[in-house]
Amino acid sequence: MKRINTDCESCTNVSCFIKKHLHLEKMQDFAKQKNTFSCKKGQQFMIEGAPIQGLYFLYQGKVKIIKTGIYGKEQIVRLAVEGDTIGFRGFGTRNRYLIGAAALEDTILCNFSNDIMHDILKSIPEFTYDMMLFYAEELNKSENKVKKIAQMNVRERVIDTLLHLYKKFGQTNNLINVHLSRKEIADFAGTTDEQVTRIFSSLKKESLINIIGKKISLLEIDKLQSEIIEHKQF
């Protein structure tokens, strides 16, 4: 990774956890101690099982968070965009990352070391309280996802994944703003790339989606939602 300079005060990521707390006393001093790195597309900047190097905050780009499953199969557990926090699973309780992370496109990351994060948590109560609420919300999302995967069939999981991509990344010119391979979509949906290809073919024949290159367009969002409405996941 290549080190670069960014300024929290001029950052436009209003959803960034650091940016939202920059007004607090001492927070700007801590923000000046961060490190910022650029990552090339496909580069893995966090490795599962490696020593924790603090928390990452996504300044620019897109990232996939991955975990190794049974028989070494990669599972995408989360996708991140500008303003998201990465590496919080295991932080403060273990000394090694429980997940890995790789850039889906050229990406810029802000990193706060373990020592800096511990100093912030110990000296700024409002930040610490909000971080506790953040962890609680993420735990709730994780539990809901486990329940969802257990209840959905393969077609529903693929549709749910497409709706999640639409909600997370949005669309430009009716195309979802992210490049994902069939394998990556399968890794997120908890299925195989062969199954994804077959379901995509069915959805295209039903005029529910369109595919141009690696990008996907959702043509009938309401109809897609109706297939998974009972799971209340969109």
Phi, psi and omega in degrees: 000144180260129181282135178224180180244133173222156183243123181298325183295325181268358180295139181260003180279084185294342179274352179297134184298322178291312182302319182295339183247013184294340180284345183287148179302136180080342186296321181295326178294318178294321182299330181288347182266000181289163171246143179236134184231152171254143182235136175280156177306131179089348182285132177267121182253350172229132182243128180303127181092350180280157179301140180293133178243044179082202181249148176250143176235123188283110182278319181203137177115196180221145187222145170251136178257126190235155177218143180277127180258204181296140180060025176077010180288135179280134176239126174276115184266341182196154173239140186236146177233181181309131178097346182282156177260137182231136176098011184281341178289119180095343181296130178090345181240336180228166178253010178224148180293137177272351181221171173242170179209141180220150181282132175274343176205174177305128194223149175241131185235137172260133182239130173249120184297167177305313183297317180295316180298318179296321178295320178297313184296327181279337188248349181234091185304319182297320177297315181298318179296314180294326177294322177298317178295323178299314179298319180297318180293319179294323177296319178298316178298318181296317180294321178295324180293320178299317178297317181299310182300323180292331186264338184271147170278177187297315180300317180296322180294321179292316178298317179299322178296316179298318179293324177295316179298319179297316181289322185284317189250343182074180180233145171234128185054039178065022177238132180298135188278054175201143176260113176232138176285167176301321180296318180294321177295319178295319180296329178280323182278349180075042179217201180249158179294332176296318178295319179300315180300316180295318181290321176301318179299317179295317181294325177293317180297329179274003180059035178265332178221166171223149182233126177235108186065235177262001182261150186239141176244130176268112186273329183227077185298319181299319180291321177295317178299321184297335180287336182240013186301327182293340179271347176053050184253348183264000000 
